[in-house]
Amino acid sequence: MASLTQQLADTVTQVGVRSSYGEPVEVDGTTIMPVACTSYGFGAGEGGGGLEDAQGEGSGGGGGGMSVPVGAYVSRDGYTRFEPNIIALLAVGVPFVWVAGRALARIIKALKK
């Protein structure tokens, strides 16, 4: 099991920044470099002998990842600026605003008592 864990760690380490920043693309004199927010998670397991009358076994595993495109760095005419992906910002922002609104409502309700 240790070798599997080591292989997963090596794979994630090699991916690194390349998973967050894409290869620059040049279009009509403008260079575009996509940017994403990425995360990975992995699990492992193992087993062994059981109790006196039961035979023990074990195994495990699991993993996953996600990537959300947050925008791109755009270089044109000697200037570079970050242009956000509005749809991704809204998708991330809506749950945040909802939670903040619920928390604020509870705080106001508690202060009224």
C-alpha positions in Angstrom: 0.0 0.0 0.0 2.9 2.4 0.7 4.0 2.1 -3.0 0.5 3.1 -4.2 0.5 6.1 -1.8 4.0 7.1 -3.1 2.9 6.8 -6.7 -0.1 9.0 -6.1 2.1 11.6 -4.3 4.6 11.6 -7.2 1.9 12.0 -9.8 0.3 15.0 -8.0 3.7 16.6 -7.4 4.6 16.3 -11.0 1.3 17.9 -12.1 1.8 21.0 -9.8 1.4 24.4 -11.4 0.7 22.9 -14.8 -2.8 22.0 -13.6 -3.6 25.6 -12.7 -2.0 27.5 -15.6 -2.6 26.3 -19.1 -0.2 26.6 -22.0 -0.1 30.2 -23.5 -1.9 30.5 -26.8 -1.3 33.3 -29.3 -4.2 34.7 -31.4 -3.8 37.7 -33.6 -0.9 39.1 -31.6 -2.6 38.5 -28.2 -1.3 35.9 -25.8 -3.8 34.1 -23.6 -2.9 32.0 -20.6 -5.9 30.2 -19.0 -6.0 30.0 -15.2 -7.9 27.4 -13.1 -8.4 26.6 -9.4 -7.5 22.9 -9.0 -7.7 20.6 -6.0 -7.0 16.9 -5.5 -7.9 14.4 -2.8 -6.8 10.9 -2.2 -7.4 8.2 0.3 -5.9 4.8 1.1 -6.6 1.9 3.4 -5.3 -1.4 4.6 -6.5 -4.3 6.7 -5.3 -7.1 8.9 -6.4 -9.9 11.1 -9.8 -9.8 12.7 -11.1 -10.7 16.2 -10.7 -14.1 17.7 -13.6 -15.8 15.8 -13.7 -13.6 12.7 -11.3 -13.5 9.8 -10.2 -10.0 9.0 -9.6 -8.5 5.6 -9.2 -5.1 4.2 -8.6 -2.9 1.3 -9.2 0.7 0.3 -8.6 3.4 -2.1 -10.2 6.5 -3.6 -9.4 9.8 -5.1 -10.7 12.7 -7.0 -10.0 16.1 -8.3 -11.7 19.2 -9.7 -10.8 22.1 -11.8 -12.7 25.4 -12.0 -11.7 27.8 -14.8 -11.4 31.2 -13.1 -10.1 33.3 -16.0 -7.1 34.1 -18.1 -4.1 36.3 -18.3 -4.3 38.3 -21.5 -1.2 40.1 -23.0 -1.7 42.6 -25.8 0.1 45.7 -26.8 2.8 45.2 -24.1 0.3 45.1 -21.2 -0.9 42.0 -19.3 -4.1 41.8 -17.3 -6.2 39.2 -15.7 -9.7 38.7 -17.2 -12.0 36.7 -14.9 -14.4 34.1 -16.0 -17.7 35.7 -14.9 -19.7 32.5 -15.0 -17.3 30.7 -12.7 -17.2 33.7 -10.3 -21.0 33.7 -10.2 -21.1 29.9 -9.6 -18.7 30.3 -6.7 -20.2 33.5 -5.5 -23.9 32.5 -5.3 -23.5 29.9 -2.5 -21.1 32.3 -0.6 -23.7 35.1 -0.7 -26.5 32.7 0.4 -24.4 31.5 3.4 -23.4 35.1 4.3 -27.1 36.2 4.1 -28.2 33.3 6.3 -25.5 34.1 8.8 -26.3 37.8 8.9 -30.0 37.0 9.3 -29.3 34.8 12.3 -27.0 37.4 13.9 -29.7 40.1 13.5 -32.3 37.8 14.9 -30.0 37.0 17.9 -29.3 40.7 18.5 -33.1 41.6 18.6 -33.7 39.2 21.5 
